[in-house]
Structure formats: structure tokens, C-alpha cells
Amino acid sequence: MKKYLFIYFLLVSSAGFTQSPDAATLHETAKGFLKQGDYENSILVLNKALQLQPNDQEISKDLLYTYYLKRDFAKALEIGKPIAERPDADVPTLQMMGLVYKAIAENKEAEKLYKKGLKNYPDAGVLYSEYGDLIAEKEPDNALKLWEKGIEAEPNHSSNYYHVAKQYARAGNSLWSILYAEMFLNMESFTPKSTEMKNLLLQQYKKYFVSGYVAPPSPPVKSKKQKPVITFTQAVAEILNNQQTQTAYGITPESLTIIRTRFILDWYNKYGARFPFRLFEHQRQLLQEGMFEAYNFWLFGPAANLKTYQTWQQYHQDELNTFLGFVRSKVFKIPTGQQYRTM
């Protein structure tokens, strides 16, 4: 009798598995496998879902993504190419297919895809980022133009700031490398790239004050009555150069806190109204709310000297916690119209 009861309950409990699931349920199941890194099961279930809904782009995109993560680029190409060639292919599909083409060194196909994508989606910051990354080694100047265009088109897509900060550092333009690196760090405060950017930011401040900085000349005036026009870059360089006397004991988190405090006070006395700039507004807010020291030590401390930073942290944990809570509760957004030319 017990044997038959066991079989009965086994059949009842497995009834849910014998029912035909719909495509949406299978899709969600596959996503669960994907999160676990179980690519084989994710692919198996996604293919079952596609059998039920062959034209579902979202399922196809997830299958493409899973094959890419599995590094099965041949299958990724087979799945992704038809949906990328559709006239309504969306930005994530084009981005993913670009990564597939780059992975198999089909750079010409990737370039064609990015050009098509930017024609259809001229505000897609991620496509400018990926396209620039594709050509950066052979065409650094054109890559820089793409990344800057990406910042102009979509000011709150972070990866273009990351690439531009590094490119300006390589080109010796420490002022704009500093600005872009810090903007990136306020967009991506706690990602793996943030450590790299903190190191770059500190090094670029050192290079700026060691080498000095001369801003490009103003655009020529059309008549003698017209006053020379100062550019944003010239204004920033002027105020920053005035802080040179604060570097007598080197570039450290302590000296940078003083330099950057004086910079913000001087900037808003002279140029703040003429050149609205979200990064400087952010710095001024932190200064006004008593979090600027913690912000500067968070930016520069680990890169300058980890042990010294840890010692500082022991005595300023409350201030640091207040600042970190503020960062996590706010989204750093850059409005349009503040993308000044680097000249």
C-alpha cells in the first residue's frame, strides 16, 4: 500500500513538470540559469522558448548574450547576425554583435555595424564608446572624436569619459584628463574601473603641477572693439594655476584638498556664473555640507598611500560614512549644454 501511495504522490508532485510551459516562463527560467553561470542549461531552455516564439527578439538577444559569455562565437554570430540586420535592431543587439565581431577579429564588419547603428541611433553613447575602442589603436585621434561626440550625444553614459580621460593622459593634456576622470568616478564610484581612474587622477594632478599648463589661445577677435573671449579651458587653467603655491610640500590628499577648496571658492567668485559645470557644482555642494575632505581622501587616499589612508580612515570613519551614504543615495547627472570644447 505504501508503495502505491509513494507513486501517487510522486506523480502528483511532478504534474507541474509535465504541463507545457509558455515561452515567458521558459525565458525567466533561462535567465535564472544565466545568473548562476550555467550557460548550457540557459541555452537549452532559451532554445525551447524560441521554438514556442520564434520571432521573440528578447529571447534571441539573451541567447546571443549567453553564447557570447560561453565564448561560442560561431553560434553567437549565427544567432545574432539576423537580428542585427533587421531595420529595427535595437542598441543592445548592435552593441553585443559588435563585441562578437571584435572577439573574432572581424573589425570591418564591426565598423560597418557601428556606423549603421549610429545612423539609426545618433544619441547612443555606448555605440560611440565601442566604436572608438575598436579603432583606438590605429586611429587614436578619430577614436577621441567619437568618444567626445558620445559625451555630447549622451552626457550620462560613463564609458566615454573613461576612454577620453585615458586618451588625454596619453596625449599629455592633463587638465582635461583630470576633469573627465573625476566625472567618470562620480558616475561609476564603485566599479573595478574606479581604482584605475583614481590612480590616473592623482598622477595627472602631479603632472599638471610639475609641468605647468598653458591653455590654448583665445579665438581671434573680429574687430578691435571686441574683447578677447576666454574659453572654459583657459578659465579652469587660470584658477588652477593660481594654486601652484599650495604644492610646496608635494601633491598629497591633504594638499589637494586645500588646492581644490581654494579652486572652488575662486571659481565661483570669477567664472561660476559664466561657465556652469556640474562637476564643480558637485564639489561646491560637498564643500558646503562638510564632506569635501572625506571626498578628497576617498579619491586620492588609496592611490597616494594606502597605509596613510587607512590611518586617516580610523580617525574619520563617521565623516567617511556620511560621504559614502551621500554618494550611494544620489545619482550624478550631467545636463546637456555643459560639454565645453577642450580648446
C-alpha positions as CSV (number, residue, x, y, z in Angstrom):
1,M,0.0,0.0,0.0
2,K,2.8,2.4,0.9
3,K,4.5,1.7,-2.4
4,Y,1.4,2.8,-4.3
5,L,0.9,5.9,-2.2
6,F,4.5,6.9,-2.9
7,I,4.0,6.5,-6.6
8,Y,0.8,8.5,-6.4
9,F,2.4,11.4,-4.6
10,L,5.4,11.3,-7.0
11,L,3.0,11.6,-9.9
12,V,1.1,14.5,-8.3
13,S,4.2,16.4,-7.4
14,S,5.6,16.1,-10.9
15,A,2.5,17.2,-12.6
16,G,3.8,20.7,-12.9
17,F,6.7,19.5,-14.9
18,T,4.5,17.6,-17.4
19,Q,2.5,20.7,-18.2
20,S,3.7,22.7,-21.2
21,P,5.3,25.9,-20.0
22,D,4.8,29.1,-22.0
23,A,7.7,31.0,-23.6
24,A,7.7,33.7,-21.0
25,T,8.2,31.1,-18.2
26,L,11.0,29.4,-20.0
27,H,12.6,32.8,-20.7
28,E,12.6,33.6,-17.0
29,T,14.0,30.1,-16.1
30,A,16.8,30.6,-18.6
31,K,17.7,34.0,-17.0
32,G,18.0,32.2,-13.7
33,F,20.5,29.7,-15.1
34,L,22.4,32.6,-16.8
35,K,22.8,34.4,-13.5
36,Q,24.2,31.3,-12.0
37,G,26.7,31.0,-14.8
38,D,25.1,27.8,-16.1
39,Y,25.3,28.6,-19.8
40,E,24.4,25.1,-21.0
41,N,21.1,25.0,-19.2
42,S,20.4,28.6,-20.2
43,I,20.9,27.8,-23.9
44,L,18.8,24.6,-23.6
45,V,15.8,26.5,-22.1
46,L,16.2,29.5,-24.4
47,N,16.1,27.3,-27.4
48,K,12.9,25.7,-26.1
49,A,11.4,29.2,-25.6
50,L,12.3,30.1,-29.2
51,Q,10.5,27.0,-30.5
52,L,7.4,28.5,-29.0
53,Q,8.0,32.1,-30.0
54,P,10.5,32.0,-33.0
55,N,10.3,35.8,-33.6
56,D,10.8,37.0,-30.0
57,Q,13.8,39.4,-30.1
58,E,14.3,39.4,-26.4
59,I,14.8,35.7,-26.2
60,S,17.1,35.8,-29.2
61,K,19.2,38.6,-27.6
62,D,19.6,36.6,-24.4
63,L,20.6,33.6,-26.4
64,L,23.2,35.7,-28.3
65,Y,24.5,37.0,-25.0
66,T,24.7,33.6,-23.5
67,Y,26.7,32.2,-26.4
68,Y,29.0,35.3,-26.2
69,L,29.6,34.7,-22.5
70,K,30.2,31.0,-23.3
71,R,32.7,32.2,-25.9
72,D,31.0,30.2,-28.6
73,F,31.3,33.0,-31.1
74,A,30.3,30.9,-34.1
75,K,26.8,30.2,-32.5
76,A,26.6,33.8,-31.3
77,L,27.2,35.0,-34.9
78,E,24.6,32.6,-36.2
79,I,22.0,33.8,-33.7
80,G,22.9,37.5,-33.7
81,K,23.5,38.4,-37.3
82,P,19.9,38.0,-38.5
83,I,18.5,40.2,-35.6
84,A,21.3,42.8,-36.0
85,E,20.5,43.1,-39.7
86,R,16.8,43.9,-39.0
87,P,15.9,47.5,-39.6
88,D,14.5,47.7,-36.1
89,A,17.6,46.2,-34.4
90,D,18.0,47.9,-31.1
91,V,21.1,49.4,-29.4
92,P,21.8,46.4,-27.1
93,T,21.7,44.0,-30.0
94,L,24.1,46.1,-32.0
95,Q,26.4,46.5,-29.1
96,M,26.5,42.8,-28.4
97,M,27.1,42.0,-32.1
98,G,29.9,44.5,-32.2
99,L,31.6,42.6,-29.3
100,V,31.2,39.4,-31.1
101,Y,32.8,40.8,-34.3
102,K,35.7,42.2,-32.2
103,A,36.1,38.8,-30.5
104,I,36.6,37.1,-33.8
105,A,38.7,40.0,-35.3
106,E,36.1,40.9,-37.9
107,N,36.8,44.6,-37.4
108,K,35.5,45.7,-40.8
109,E,32.1,44.1,-40.0
110,A,32.1,45.7,-36.6
111,E,32.8,49.1,-38.1
112,K,30.0,48.7,-40.6
113,L,27.7,47.7,-37.8
114,Y,28.6,50.7,-35.6
115,K,28.2,53.1,-38.5
116,K,24.7,51.7,-39.2
117,G,23.9,51.8,-35.5
118,L,24.9,55.5,-35.1
119,K,22.9,56.4,-38.2
120,N,19.8,54.9,-36.6
121,Y,20.6,55.9,-33.0
122,P,22.8,59.1,-33.1
123,D,22.3,59.6,-29.3
124,A,23.6,56.1,-28.3
125,G,26.6,56.8,-26.2
126,V,27.6,53.2,-25.9
127,L,28.0,52.8,-29.6
128,Y,30.4,55.8,-29.8
129,S,32.3,54.2,-26.9
130,E,32.5,50.8,-28.6
131,Y,33.3,52.2,-32.0
132,G,36.1,54.4,-30.6
133,D,37.5,51.4,-28.7
134,L,37.6,49.4,-31.9
135,I,39.8,51.9,-33.8
136,A,41.7,53.5,-30.9
137,E,45.0,51.7,-31.5
138,K,45.3,52.6,-35.2
139,E,43.3,55.9,-35.2
140,P,43.6,57.5,-31.7
141,D,42.6,60.9,-33.0
142,N,39.4,59.6,-34.6
143,A,38.7,57.5,-31.6
144,L,38.9,60.6,-29.4
145,K,36.4,62.4,-31.6
146,L,34.0,59.5,-31.3
147,W,34.2,59.4,-27.6
148,E,33.8,63.2,-27.3
149,K,30.8,63.0,-29.7
150,G,29.4,60.3,-27.4
151,I,29.7,62.6,-24.4
152,E,27.9,65.3,-26.3
153,A,25.2,63.0,-27.5
154,E,24.6,61.1,-24.2
155,P,26.3,63.1,-21.4
156,N,25.4,60.5,-18.8
157,H,26.9,57.4,-20.4
158,S,30.1,56.8,-18.4
159,S,32.3,54.7,-20.6
160,N,33.1,57.6,-23.0
161,Y,34.5,59.6,-20.0
162,Y,36.7,56.7,-19.1
163,H,38.2,56.4,-22.5
164,V,38.7,60.1,-23.0
165,A,40.4,60.5,-19.6
166,K,42.9,57.9,-20.6
167,Q,43.4,59.2,-24.1
168,Y,44.1,62.8,-22.9
169,A,46.5,61.4,-20.3
170,R,48.4,59.6,-23.1
171,A,48.4,62.8,-25.2
172,G,49.7,65.0,-22.3
173,N,46.6,67.0,-21.8
174,S,46.5,66.6,-18.0
175,L,43.8,69.3,-17.4
176,W,41.1,67.6,-19.4
177,S,42.2,64.1,-18.3
178,I,41.6,65.4,-14.7
179,L,38.1,66.7,-15.5
180,Y,37.0,63.6,-17.4
181,A,38.5,61.2,-14.8
182,E,36.7,62.8,-11.9
183,M,33.4,62.9,-13.8
184,F,33.7,59.2,-14.5
185,L,34.4,58.5,-10.8
186,N,31.2,60.2,-9.8
187,M,29.3,58.2,-12.4
188,E,30.9,54.9,-11.6
189,S,32.1,55.2,-8.0
190,F,32.3,51.6,-7.0
191,T,33.2,49.6,-10.1
192,P,36.5,47.8,-11.0
193,K,37.5,50.7,-13.2
194,S,37.2,53.2,-10.4
195,T,40.5,52.1,-8.9
196,E,42.3,52.7,-12.2
197,M,40.7,56.1,-12.6
198,K,41.7,57.2,-9.0
199,N,45.3,56.3,-9.8
200,L,45.1,58.2,-13.1
201,L,43.5,61.2,-11.5
202,L,46.3,61.5,-8.9
203,Q,49.0,61.1,-11.5
204,Q,47.5,63.7,-13.7
205,Y,47.4,66.3,-10.9
206,K,51.1,65.6,-10.3
207,K,51.9,66.0,-14.0
208,Y,49.8,69.2,-14.2
209,F,51.6,71.0,-11.4
210,V,55.1,69.6,-12.3
211,S,54.9,70.5,-16.0
212,G,52.6,73.6,-15.7
213,Y,49.8,74.2,-18.1
214,V,49.3,76.8,-20.8
215,A,45.8,76.9,-22.2
216,P,45.4,77.3,-26.0
217,P,45.0,80.9,-27.2
218,S,41.6,82.5,-27.4
219,P,39.7,82.6,-30.7
220,P,40.7,85.6,-32.8
221,V,38.5,88.7,-32.4
222,K,36.8,90.2,-35.4
223,S,37.3,93.8,-34.5
224,K,39.4,96.0,-32.2
225,K,36.3,96.9,-30.2
226,Q,35.6,93.3,-29.4
227,K,37.2,92.0,-26.2
228,P,39.1,88.7,-26.3
229,V,36.9,85.7,-25.4
230,I,38.2,83.5,-22.7
231,T,37.4,79.8,-23.1
232,F,36.3,77.4,-20.4
233,T,39.7,75.6,-20.6
234,Q,41.5,78.9,-20.2
235,A,39.4,79.8,-17.2
236,V,40.0,76.5,-15.5
237,A,43.7,76.7,-16.1
238,E,43.9,80.2,-14.8
239,I,42.2,79.4,-11.5
240,L,44.1,76.1,-11.1
241,N,47.5,77.7,-11.9
242,N,46.8,80.2,-9.1
243,Q,47.1,77.3,-6.6
244,Q,50.7,76.5,-7.5
245,T,51.9,77.9,-4.2
246,Q,50.0,75.1,-2.4
247,T,52.2,72.4,-3.9
248,A,55.4,73.3,-1.9
249,Y,55.1,70.0,0.1
250,G,54.0,67.9,-2.9
251,I,50.8,66.6,-4.3
252,T,49.1,64.6,-1.5
253,P,45.4,64.1,-0.4
254,E,46.0,66.9,2.2
255,S,47.4,69.4,-0.3
256,L,44.9,68.5,-3.0
257,T,42.1,69.2,-0.5
258,I,43.4,72.7,0.0
259,I,44.1,73.3,-3.7
260,R,40.7,72.1,-4.7
261,T,38.9,74.0,-1.9
262,R,40.6,77.3,-3.0
263,F,39.9,76.4,-6.6
264,I,36.1,76.1,-6.0
265,L,36.0,79.3,-4.0
266,D,37.9,81.3,-6.6
267,W,36.0,79.7,-9.5
268,Y,32.6,80.8,-8.1
269,N,33.9,84.2,-7.4
270,K,35.0,84.7,-11.0
271,Y,33.7,82.2,-13.6
272,G,30.9,80.1,-12.0
273,A,28.1,82.1,-13.5
274,R,29.7,82.2,-16.9
275,F,30.5,78.5,-17.2
276,P,28.0,76.3,-15.4
277,F,29.7,72.9,-14.8
278,R,28.2,70.0,-13.0
279,L,31.4,68.7,-11.5
280,F,32.3,72.0,-9.9
281,E,28.7,72.3,-8.6
282,H,29.1,68.9,-7.0
283,Q,32.4,69.9,-5.4
284,R,30.8,73.1,-4.0
285,Q,27.9,71.2,-2.5
286,L,30.3,68.7,-0.8
287,L,32.3,71.7,0.5
288,Q,29.2,73.4,1.8
289,E,27.9,70.3,3.5
290,G,31.2,69.5,5.2
291,M,32.0,66.4,3.1
292,F,34.8,67.7,0.9
293,E,37.7,66.4,2.9
294,A,36.2,62.9,3.0
295,Y,35.6,63.1,-0.7
296,N,39.2,64.1,-1.5
297,F,40.6,61.4,0.8
298,W,38.2,58.9,-0.9
299,L,39.5,60.0,-4.3
300,F,43.2,60.3,-3.6
301,G,44.0,58.5,-0.4
302,P,44.3,54.8,-1.6
303,A,46.2,55.8,-4.7
304,A,48.7,58.1,-2.7
305,N,49.4,55.8,0.2
306,L,47.1,53.0,1.3
307,K,48.5,52.8,4.9
308,T,48.2,56.5,5.4
309,Y,44.7,56.4,4.1
310,Q,43.8,53.6,6.4
311,T,45.1,55.6,9.4
312,W,43.1,58.6,8.3
313,Q,40.1,56.4,8.0
314,Q,40.4,55.2,11.6
315,Y,40.0,58.8,12.8
316,H,37.4,59.9,10.3
317,Q,35.1,56.9,9.9
318,D,32.0,58.9,10.7
319,E,32.8,61.6,8.1
320,L,33.6,58.9,5.5
321,N,30.4,57.0,6.2
322,T,28.4,60.2,5.8
323,F,30.0,60.9,2.5
324,L,29.6,57.3,1.2
325,G,26.0,57.4,2.2
326,F,25.5,60.6,0.2
327,V,27.2,59.1,-2.8
328,R,25.1,56.0,-2.8
329,S,21.9,58.0,-2.4
330,K,22.5,60.4,-5.3
331,V,22.8,60.0,-9.0
332,F,25.5,62.2,-10.6
333,K,23.9,63.5,-13.7
334,I,25.4,65.9,-16.2
335,P,22.9,68.2,-18.0
336,T,23.2,68.9,-21.7
337,G,24.9,72.1,-22.7
338,Q,27.9,71.7,-20.4
339,Q,30.1,69.9,-22.9
340,Y,32.7,72.5,-23.4
341,R,35.3,72.3,-26.1
342,T,38.7,71.2,-24.9
343,M,40.3,74.3,-26.5
